[in-house]
Amino acid sequence: MANQLAIHSTDLSCSASFYGGQASDEDVPKMKIPLTLHYAGLDERINKGIPAFINVLIVTAAPFTMHMYPRCQPPVP
């Protein structure tokens, strides 16, 4: 939800995503606000998309900070 708001909202000054899926490569350039990304270290399903997402964020110069909680289980099994 937070990533979708970062893509589509014009009223936000930042966005914080907790354990969510990543935006598509096509949508990342639309993210112009700072992002704070939080991930559960043991969430294999979501985490497999992180490297590609981070690469696109870097290439498009989207401002972001990422936090990985290494021993944390995903919030929803």
N, C-alpha and C positions, 0 to 999 in steps of 0.2 A: 504494500500500500504506500509506504513512504517513498519508494522509488517512482511510482506512478505519479504521486503528487509532485515530486521534483521535476518530472517531465512536463506535466500539464498545467501546473499552477503558476500564476503570475504574481501571486500575493505572498509567497513564502520567501524568507531570507535564509533558511537552511532546512535540512531534512535529516532525520535519524532513522535508520532502518535496523530493526532487531530481528535477526534470524530469518530474513526474507529472501526470496529468490532475486535474481539479478535482472536488471533491465536488458532488453535486447540491444545488440550492437547498433542498430539503426536509431534507437531512442537515446542512447548515452549522450550524443552531441547536444541534445535538447536540455540536458541537465546543466544549468548554469549557476546553481546555488551550491554552497558547500554541503557535502554529504558526510555523515558519520555512520559508519557501517559496523554492526555488531554481529558476530557469528559464533555459534556453538562449535567448539573444536571437534566434537564427535558426530556432527551432522553430515554424514557422507553425501547424502542426496543433494543438499544445498551447496556444500563446499566444493563439489566437483566443478561448479560453474564460476568459482571465484577467480582463478587465474586469468581466464579470458576477459572477465568483467573488469578486473583491475588493469589489464593491458589496454583495453579500450579507454578507460578513464584516464590513464596516463597519456595516451596518444592524443586524446581530445582536450587535454589540459583541464579536465574537470577537477575542481578542488575536493579532496576527500581525505578522511582519516578512517583507518580500519582498526578494529579491536577484535582479536580472536581469543576466546576463552577456552584454553586447551582441554580441560577435563570436563567441559560442560556438555551435557546431553542436549539433543534437540528438544525444543519446548513441546512439540507435538509428535508422538511416535508415528 
